[in-house]
Amino acid sequence: MKNILQQIKWAYQRVVRNYDDRVFWGFSTEFNTYIKPIKEHCDRQLSETHIELNLERKAILIKTLDLLKDLELDKENAAPKLWEYFGKHIEWFWD
């Protein structure tokens, strides 16, 4: 019975605000799904010749790759740094 009440509560939340409380349970897991595409994006952008025309973007992409490497070594401590940096520079990640 409790499960049915939770399902109703979550359904109501999704209708009212387009997400339910369960989203807060797995933010780290959700963010981790973006690690590979971010790395691929950085590598692709850095391999293009026009990157030399925008040194600020190049520096941001290189720093992001460095933070991704740190994440491989120490997920717990490096993750907040990566996501903070990514959030502050997200406008540089558009094609």
N, CA, C and O atoms as CSV, one atom per row, in Angstrom:
chain,resi,resn,atom,element,x,y,z
A,1,MET,N,N,0.827,-1.210,0.000
A,1,MET,CA,C,0.000,0.000,0.000
A,1,MET,C,C,0.865,1.265,0.000
A,1,MET,O,O,0.559,2.244,-0.680
A,2,LYS,N,N,1.967,1.221,0.789
A,2,LYS,CA,C,2.844,2.391,0.850
A,2,LYS,C,C,3.434,2.695,-0.528
A,2,LYS,O,O,3.559,3.861,-0.903
A,3,ASN,N,N,3.795,1.660,-1.277
A,3,ASN,CA,C,4.350,1.854,-2.611
A,3,ASN,C,C,3.342,2.544,-3.533
A,3,ASN,O,O,3.719,3.402,-4.331
A,4,ILE,N,N,2.088,2.180,-3.428
A,4,ILE,CA,C,1.047,2.805,-4.257
A,4,ILE,C,C,0.921,4.291,-3.920
A,4,ILE,O,O,0.772,5.121,-4.816
A,5,LEU,N,N,0.980,4.623,-2.633
A,5,LEU,CA,C,0.888,6.025,-2.223
A,5,LEU,C,C,2.100,6.819,-2.718
A,5,LEU,O,O,1.965,7.973,-3.125
A,6,GLN,N,N,3.270,6.206,-2.683
A,6,GLN,CA,C,4.456,6.890,-3.211
A,6,GLN,C,C,4.337,7.093,-4.719
A,6,GLN,O,O,4.692,8.153,-5.235
A,7,GLN,N,N,3.842,6.091,-5.419
A,7,GLN,CA,C,3.669,6.215,-6.868
A,7,GLN,C,C,2.711,7.362,-7.205
A,7,GLN,O,O,2.946,8.123,-8.144
A,8,ILE,N,N,1.643,7.476,-6.438
A,8,ILE,CA,C,0.672,8.562,-6.644
A,8,ILE,C,C,1.325,9.911,-6.354
A,8,ILE,O,O,1.152,10.867,-7.109
A,9,LYS,N,N,2.076,9.979,-5.254
A,9,LYS,CA,C,2.758,11.222,-4.896
A,9,LYS,C,C,3.721,11.640,-6.000
A,9,LYS,O,O,3.736,12.804,-6.400
A,10,TRP,N,N,4.520,10.708,-6.491
A,10,TRP,CA,C,5.492,11.029,-7.533
A,10,TRP,C,C,4.802,11.421,-8.841
A,10,TRP,O,O,5.264,12.320,-9.543
A,11,ALA,N,N,3.707,10.753,-9.164
A,11,ALA,CA,C,2.952,11.105,-10.372
A,11,ALA,C,C,2.415,12.536,-10.264
A,11,ALA,O,O,2.487,13.309,-11.220
A,12,TYR,N,N,1.878,12.875,-9.094
A,12,TYR,CA,C,1.370,14.220,-8.866
A,12,TYR,C,C,2.498,15.252,-9.016
A,12,TYR,O,O,2.316,16.292,-9.650
A,13,GLN,N,N,3.661,14.954,-8.428
A,13,GLN,CA,C,4.789,15.873,-8.528
A,13,GLN,C,C,5.210,16.073,-9.980
A,13,GLN,O,O,5.521,17.192,-10.387
A,14,ARG,N,N,5.223,14.998,-10.761
A,14,ARG,CA,C,5.605,15.115,-12.172
A,14,ARG,C,C,4.617,15.976,-12.937
A,14,ARG,O,O,5.014,16.742,-13.815
A,15,VAL,N,N,3.342,15.863,-12.619
A,15,VAL,CA,C,2.323,16.673,-13.296
A,15,VAL,C,C,2.494,18.146,-12.931
A,15,VAL,O,O,2.417,19.019,-13.796
A,16,VAL,N,N,2.724,18.415,-11.656
A,16,VAL,CA,C,2.790,19.794,-11.174
A,16,VAL,C,C,4.092,20.492,-11.557
A,16,VAL,O,O,4.075,21.647,-11.982
A,17,ARG,N,N,5.232,19.789,-11.407
A,17,ARG,CA,C,6.501,20.471,-11.617
A,17,ARG,C,C,7.430,19.805,-12.635
A,17,ARG,O,O,8.589,20.199,-12.766
A,18,ASN,N,N,6.932,18.810,-13.348
A,18,ASN,CA,C,7.656,18.106,-14.418
A,18,ASN,C,C,8.795,17.220,-13.929
A,18,ASN,O,O,9.565,16.728,-14.753
A,19,TYR,N,N,8.932,17.000,-12.655
A,19,TYR,CA,C,9.881,16.041,-12.081
A,19,TYR,C,C,9.362,15.644,-10.709
A,19,TYR,O,O,8.511,16.326,-10.137
A,20,ASP,N,N,9.874,14.546,-10.188
A,20,ASP,CA,C,9.472,14.150,-8.840
A,20,ASP,C,C,10.695,14.068,-7.935
A,20,ASP,O,O,11.827,14.195,-8.402
A,21,ASP,N,N,10.470,13.859,-6.657
A,21,ASP,CA,C,11.547,13.887,-5.672
A,21,ASP,C,C,12.633,12.851,-5.925
A,21,ASP,O,O,13.743,12.991,-5.411
A,22,ARG,N,N,12.343,11.831,-6.692
A,22,ARG,CA,C,13.352,10.801,-6.943
A,22,ARG,C,C,14.546,11.334,-7.716
A,22,ARG,O,O,15.615,10.725,-7.687
A,23,VAL,N,N,14.389,12.450,-8.403
A,23,VAL,CA,C,15.504,13.019,-9.162
A,23,VAL,C,C,16.665,13.368,-8.230
A,23,VAL,O,O,17.825,13.313,-8.641
A,24,PHE,N,N,16.368,13.723,-6.995
A,24,PHE,CA,C,17.416,14.103,-6.052
A,24,PHE,C,C,18.211,12.904,-5.558
A,24,PHE,O,O,19.301,13.072,-5.013
A,25,TRP,N,N,17.698,11.729,-5.735
A,25,TRP,CA,C,18.376,10.527,-5.257
A,25,TRP,C,C,19.588,10.186,-6.101
A,25,TRP,O,O,20.527,9.570,-5.597
A,26,GLY,N,N,19.597,10.559,-7.342
A,26,GLY,CA,C,20.644,10.089,-8.227
A,26,GLY,C,C,21.322,11.150,-9.062
A,26,GLY,O,O,21.700,10.878,-10.202
A,27,PHE,N,N,21.489,12.357,-8.532
A,27,PHE,CA,C,22.152,13.394,-9.315
A,27,PHE,C,C,23.541,12.962,-9.764
A,27,PHE,O,O,23.913,13.180,-10.917
A,28,SER,N,N,24.305,12.358,-8.876
A,28,SER,CA,C,25.666,11.981,-9.255
A,28,SER,C,C,25.649,10.957,-10.379
A,28,SER,O,O,26.469,11.030,-11.294
A,29,THR,N,N,24.736,10.014,-10.321
A,29,THR,CA,C,24.623,9.022,-11.386
A,29,THR,C,C,24.212,9.683,-12.696
A,29,THR,O,O,24.745,9.356,-13.756
A,30,GLU,N,N,23.277,10.601,-12.621
A,30,GLU,CA,C,22.824,11.310,-13.822
A,30,GLU,C,C,23.960,12.116,-14.438
A,30,GLU,O,O,24.163,12.075,-15.651
A,31,PHE,N,N,24.693,12.840,-13.619
A,31,PHE,CA,C,25.810,13.639,-14.127
A,31,PHE,C,C,26.869,12.757,-14.765
A,31,PHE,O,O,27.479,13.141,-15.763
A,32,ASN,N,N,27.092,11.581,-14.201
A,32,ASN,CA,C,28.125,10.692,-14.740
A,32,ASN,C,C,27.825,10.243,-16.165
A,32,ASN,O,O,28.744,9.857,-16.887
A,33,THR,N,N,26.573,10.282,-16.583
A,33,THR,CA,C,26.247,9.897,-17.956
A,33,THR,C,C,26.771,10.917,-18.971
A,33,THR,O,O,26.860,10.622,-20.163
A,34,TYR,N,N,27.114,12.111,-18.497
A,34,TYR,CA,C,27.593,13.163,-19.390
A,34,TYR,C,C,29.109,13.222,-19.499
A,34,TYR,O,O,29.635,13.991,-20.303
A,35,ILE,N,N,29.823,12.428,-18.708
A,35,ILE,CA,C,31.282,12.494,-18.702
A,35,ILE,C,C,31.863,12.121,-20.066
A,35,ILE,O,O,32.695,12.852,-20.603
A,36,LYS,N,N,31.437,11.007,-20.624
A,36,LYS,CA,C,31.975,10.570,-21.911
A,36,LYS,C,C,31.681,11.578,-23.026
A,36,LYS,O,O,32.595,11.920,-23.777
A,37,PRO,N,N,30.443,12.068,-23.166
A,37,PRO,CA,C,30.191,13.072,-24.220
A,37,PRO,C,C,30.984,14.372,-24.024
A,37,PRO,O,O,31.398,14.995,-25.002
A,38,ILE,N,N,31.193,14.778,-22.786
A,38,ILE,CA,C,31.978,15.995,-22.544
A,38,ILE,C,C,33.415,15.778,-22.985
A,38,ILE,O,O,34.002,16.635,-23.645
A,39,LYS,N,N,33.983,14.635,-22.622
A,39,LYS,CA,C,35.358,14.323,-23.031
A,39,LYS,C,C,35.468,14.277,-24.553
A,39,LYS,O,O,36.398,14.844,-25.126
A,40,GLU,N,N,34.529,13.610,-25.203
A,40,GLU,CA,C,34.548,13.528,-26.668
A,40,GLU,C,C,34.435,14.905,-27.301
A,40,GLU,O,O,35.110,15.200,-28.288
A,41,HIS,N,N,33.585,15.742,-26.734
A,41,HIS,CA,C,33.418,17.104,-27.251
A,41,HIS,C,C,34.721,17.887,-27.128
A,41,HIS,O,O,35.147,18.543,-28.079
A,42,CYS,N,N,35.352,17.818,-25.960
A,42,CYS,CA,C,36.619,18.525,-25.751
A,42,CYS,C,C,37.683,18.040,-26.719
A,42,CYS,O,O,38.368,18.843,-27.352
A,43,ASP,N,N,37.821,16.723,-26.834
A,43,ASP,CA,C,38.823,16.164,-27.752
A,43,ASP,C,C,38.571,16.598,-29.191
A,43,ASP,O,O,39.503,16.960,-29.910
A,44,ARG,N,N,37.302,16.558,-29.610
A,44,ARG,CA,C,36.964,16.936,-30.984
A,44,ARG,C,C,37.256,18.410,-31.237
A,44,ARG,O,O,37.835,18.770,-32.262
A,45,GLN,N,N,36.852,19.258,-30.299
A,45,GLN,CA,C,37.088,20.693,-30.472
A,45,GLN,C,C,38.573,21.030,-30.481
A,45,GLN,O,O,39.015,21.875,-31.260
A,46,LEU,N,N,39.341,20.373,-29.620
A,46,LEU,CA,C,40.778,20.647,-29.552
A,46,LEU,C,C,41.525,20.141,-30.785
A,46,LEU,O,O,42.609,20.631,-31.098
A,47,SER,N,N,40.958,19.179,-31.475
A,47,SER,CA,C,41.628,18.649,-32.672
A,47,SER,C,C,41.365,19.498,-33.914
A,47,SER,O,O,42.028,19.319,-34.935
A,48,GLU,N,N,40.425,20.401,-33.836
A,48,GLU,CA,C,40.114,21.247,-34.987
A,48,GLU,C,C,41.096,22.419,-35.068
A,48,GLU,O,O,41.513,22.972,-34.050
A,49,THR,N,N,41.445,22.773,-36.267
A,49,THR,CA,C,42.467,23.802,-36.468
A,49,THR,C,C,42.008,25.187,-36.005
A,49,THR,O,O,42.836,25.999,-35.591
A,50,HIS,N,N,40.743,25.461,-36.066
A,50,HIS,CA,C,40.266,26.803,-35.706
A,50,HIS,C,C,40.328,27.075,-34.206
A,50,HIS,O,O,40.102,28.210,-33.784
A,51,ILE,N,N,40.627,26.073,-33.397
A,51,ILE,CA,C,40.692,26.284,-31.946
A,51,ILE,C,C,41.784,27.291,-31.581
A,51,ILE,O,O,41.697,27.955,-30.548
A,52,GLU,N,N,42.810,27.406,-32.425
A,52,GLU,CA,C,43.894,28.362,-32.163
A,52,GLU,C,C,43.417,29.809,-32.263
A,52,GLU,O,O,44.093,30.723,-31.791
A,53,LEU,N,N,42.261,30.013,-32.873
A,53,LEU,CA,C,41.699,31.359,-32.988
A,53,LEU,C,C,40.987,31.793,-31.712
A,53,LEU,O,O,40.673,32.972,-31.549
A,54,ASN,N,N,40.732,30.858,-30.815
A,54,ASN,CA,C,40.042,31.181,-29.568
A,54,ASN,C,C,40.791,30.523,-28.410
A,54,ASN,O,O,40.451,29.419,-27.983
A,55,LEU,N,N,41.799,31.206,-27.918
A,55,LEU,CA,C,42.662,30.645,-26.873
A,55,LEU,C,C,41.929,30.476,-25.543
A,55,LEU,O,O,42.264,29.589,-24.758
A,56,GLU,N,N,40.941,31.314,-25.293
A,56,GLU,CA,C,40.172,31.178,-24.051
A,56,GLU,C,C,39.386,29.864,-24.056
A,56,GLU,O,O,39.369,29.130,-23.068
A,57,ARG,N,N,38.745,29.588,-25.173
A,57,ARG,CA,C,38.002,28.329,-25.293
A,57,ARG,C,C,38.936,27.127,-25.183
A,57,ARG,O,O,38.614,26.137,-24.527
A,58,LYS,N,N,40.077,27.225,-25.822
A,58,LYS,CA,C,41.057,26.147,-25.769
A,58,LYS,C,C,41.478,25.877,-24.325
A,58,LYS,O,O,41.550,24.720,-23.910
A,59,ALA,N,N,41.751,26.915,-23.567
A,59,ALA,CA,C,42.168,26.760,-22.169
A,59,ALA,C,C,41.063,26.110,-21.330
A,59,ALA,O,O,41.338,25.270,-20.474
A,60,ILE,N,N,39.839,26.499,-21.577
A,60,ILE,CA,C,38.713,25.927,-20.832
A,60,ILE,C,C,38.557,24.438,-21.151
A,60,ILE,O,O,38.325,23.628,-20.253
A,61,LEU,N,N,38.683,24.088,-22.410
A,61,LEU,CA,C,38.558,22.684,-22.800
A,61,LEU,C,C,39.694,21.839,-22.219
A,61,LEU,O,O,39.466,20.712,-21.778
A,62,ILE,N,N,40.904,22.374,-22.218
A,62,ILE,CA,C,42.046,21.656,-21.643
A,62,ILE,C,C,41.867,21.478,-20.138
A,62,ILE,O,O,42.123,20.399,-19.604
A,63,LYS,N,N,41.429,22.532,-19.456
A,63,LYS,CA,C,41.180,22.438,-18.010
A,63,LYS,C,C,40.089,21.408,-17.723
A,63,LYS,O,O,40.180,20.665,-16.745
A,64,THR,N,N,39.077,21.360,-18.554
A,64,THR,CA,C,38.003,20.372,-18.376
A,64,THR,C,C,38.556,18.959,-18.514
A,64,THR,O,O,38.218,18.080,-17.721
A,65,LEU,N,N,39.402,18.736,-19.509
A,65,LEU,CA,C,40.015,17.419,-19.670
A,65,LEU,C,C,40.879,17.057,-18.458
A,65,LEU,O,O,40.902,15.903,-18.031
A,66,ASP,N,N,41.582,18.037,-17.914
A,66,ASP,CA,C,42.382,17.792,-16.706
A,66,ASP,C,C,41.484,17.389,-15.530
A,66,ASP,O,O,41.812,16.474,-14.775
A,67,LEU,N,N,40.366,18.071,-15.386
A,67,LEU,CA,C,39.435,17.737,-14.309
A,67,LEU,C,C,38.812,16.356,-14.514
A,67,LEU,O,O,38.543,15.641,-13.549
A,68,LEU,N,N,38.585,15.987,-15.770
A,68,LEU,CA,C,38.069,14.644,-16.063
A,68,LEU,C,C,39.098,13.580,-15.697
A,68,LEU,O,O,38.733,12.513,-15.204
A,69,LYS,N,N,40.373,13.858,-15.932
A,69,LYS,CA,C,41.419,12.920,-15.525
A,69,LYS,C,C,41.470,12.790,-14.010
A,69,LYS,O,O,41.624,11.690,-13.480
A,70,ASP,N,N,41.341,13.917,-13.315
A,70,ASP,CA,C,41.299,13.883,-11.849
A,70,ASP,C,C,40.125,13.044,-11.359
A,70,ASP,O,O,40.227,12.326,-10.364
A,71,LEU,N,N,39.019,13.149,-12.068
A,71,LEU,CA,C,37.823,12.395,-11.697
A,71,LEU,C,C,38.058,10.891,-11.787
A,71,LEU,O,O,37.546,10.129,-10.968
A,72,GLU,N,N,38.827,10.470,-12.775
A,72,GLU,CA,C,39.143,9.045,-12.906
A,72,GLU,C,C,39.944,8.546,-11.708
A,72,GLU,O,O,39.812,7.387,-11.316
A,73,LEU,N,N,40.764,9.400,-11.130
A,73,LEU,CA,C,41.624,9.012,-10.011
A,73,LEU,C,C,40.913,9.084,-8.664
A,73,LEU,O,O,41.157,8.263,-7.780
A,74,ASP,N,N,40.034,10.069,-8.513
A,74,ASP,CA,C,39.395,10.295,-7.211
A,74,ASP,C,C,37.994,10.860,-7.415
A,74,ASP,O,O,37.786,12.072,-7.357
A,75,LYS,N,N,37.045,9.974,-7.653
A,75,LYS,CA,C,35.674,10.399,-7.979
A,75,LYS,C,C,35.049,11.274,-6.896
A,75,LYS,O,O,34.400,12.274,-7.199
A,76,GLU,N,N,35.244,10.901,-5.654
A,76,GLU,CA,C,34.557,11.599,-4.565
A,76,GLU,C,C,34.991,13.058,-4.426
A,76,GLU,O,O,34.154,13.944,-4.247
A,77,ASN,N,N,36.281,13.303,-4.507
A,77,ASN,CA,C,36.783,14.668,-4.308
A,77,ASN,C,C,36.827,15.487,-5.590
A,77,ASN,O,O,36.713,16.712,-5.547
A,78,ALA,N,N,36.989,14.829,-6.717
A,78,ALA,CA,C,37.132,15.558,-7.980
A,78,ALA,C,C,35.789,15.932,-8.603
A,78,ALA,O,O,35.708,16.924,-9.327
A,79,ALA,N,N,34.753,15.172,-8.343
A,79,ALA,CA,C,33.451,15.427,-8.976
A,79,ALA,C,C,32.918,16.828,-8.708
A,79,ALA,O,O,32.508,17.505,-9.651
A,80,PRO,N,N,32.907,17.294,-7.452
A,80,PRO,CA,C,32.390,18.657,-7.231
A,80,PRO,C,C,33.170,19.725,-7.987
A,80,PRO,O,O,32.586,20.693,-8.476
A,81,LYS,N,N,34.494,19.555,-8.084
A,81,LYS,CA,C,35.315,20.534,-8.806
A,81,LYS,C,C,34.978,20.536,-10.293
A,81,LYS,O,O,34.853,21.590,-10.916
A,82,LEU,N,N,34.835,19.334,-10.848
A,82,LEU,CA,C,34.504,19.229,-12.274
A,82,LEU,C,C,33.170,19.894,-12.568
A,82,LEU,O,O,33.076,20.717,-13.479
A,83,TRP,N,N,32.135,19.548,-11.807
A,83,TRP,CA,C,30.804,20.063,-12.120
A,83,TRP,C,C,30.683,21.555,-11.840
A,83,TRP,O,O,29.929,22.251,-12.519
A,84,GLU,N,N,31.414,22.054,-10.852
A,84,GLU,CA,C,31.423,23.499,-10.610
A,84,GLU,C,C,32.068,24.228,-11.785
A,84,GLU,O,O,31.541,25.229,-12.270
A,85,TYR,N,N,33.209,23.720,-12.237
A,85,TYR,CA,C,33.914,24.338,-13.368
A,85,TYR,C,C,33.065,24.258,-14.637
A,85,TYR,O,O,32.925,25.238,-15.368
A,86,PHE,N,N,32.506,23.082,-14.885
A,86,PHE,CA,C,31.661,22.904,-16.064
A,86,PHE,C,C,30.480,23.872,-16.034
A,86,PHE,O,O,30.163,24.500,-17.044
A,87,GLY,N,N,29.842,23.990,-14.896
A,87,GLY,CA,C,28.697,24.894,-14.769
A,87,GLY,C,C,29.064,26.347,-15.020
A,87,GLY,O,O,28.299,27.090,-15.636
A,88,LYS,N,N,30.227,26.748,-14.545
A,88,LYS,CA,C,30.669,28.132,-14.732
A,88,LYS,C,C,31.028,28.433,-16.186
A,88,LYS,O,O,30.987,29.587,-16.614
A,89,HIS,N,N,31.379,27.393,-16.940
A,89,HIS,CA,C,31.832,27.594,-18.319
A,89,HIS,C,C,30.954,26.889,-19.347
A,89,HIS,O,O,31.397,26.639,-20.468
A,90,ILE,N,N,29.761,26.577,-18.994
A,90,ILE,CA,C,28.910,25.762,-19.864
A,90,ILE,C,C,28.674,26.405,-21.232
A,90,ILE,O,O,28.461,25.694,-22.215
A,91,GLU,N,N,28.709,27.696,-21.307
A,91,GLU,CA,C,28.461,28.354,-22.609
A,91,GLU,C,C,29.547,28.035,-23.635
A,91,GLU,O,O,29.329,28.234,-24.830
A,92,TRP,N,N,30.700,27.550,-23.206
A,92,TRP,CA,C,31.791,27.219,-24.120
A,92,TRP,C,C,31.648,25.822,-24.717
A,92,TRP,O,O,32.439,25.432,-25.575
A,93,PHE,N,N,30.659,25.076,-24.277
A,93,PHE,CA,C,30.519,23.698,-24.723
A,93,PHE,C,C,29.486,23.518,-25.834
A,93,PHE,O,O,29.111,22.388,-26.149
A,94,TRP,N,N,29.031,24.595,-26.419
A,94,TRP,CA,C,28.120,24.504,-27.562
A,94,TRP,C,C,28.935,24.427,-28.827
A,94,TRP,O,O,29.996,25.042,-28.930
A,95,ASP,N,N,28.450,23.682,-29.780
A,95,ASP,CA,C,29.124,23.617,-31.084
A,95,ASP,C,C,28.798,24.850,-31.896
A,95,ASP,O,O,29.268,24.987,-33.026
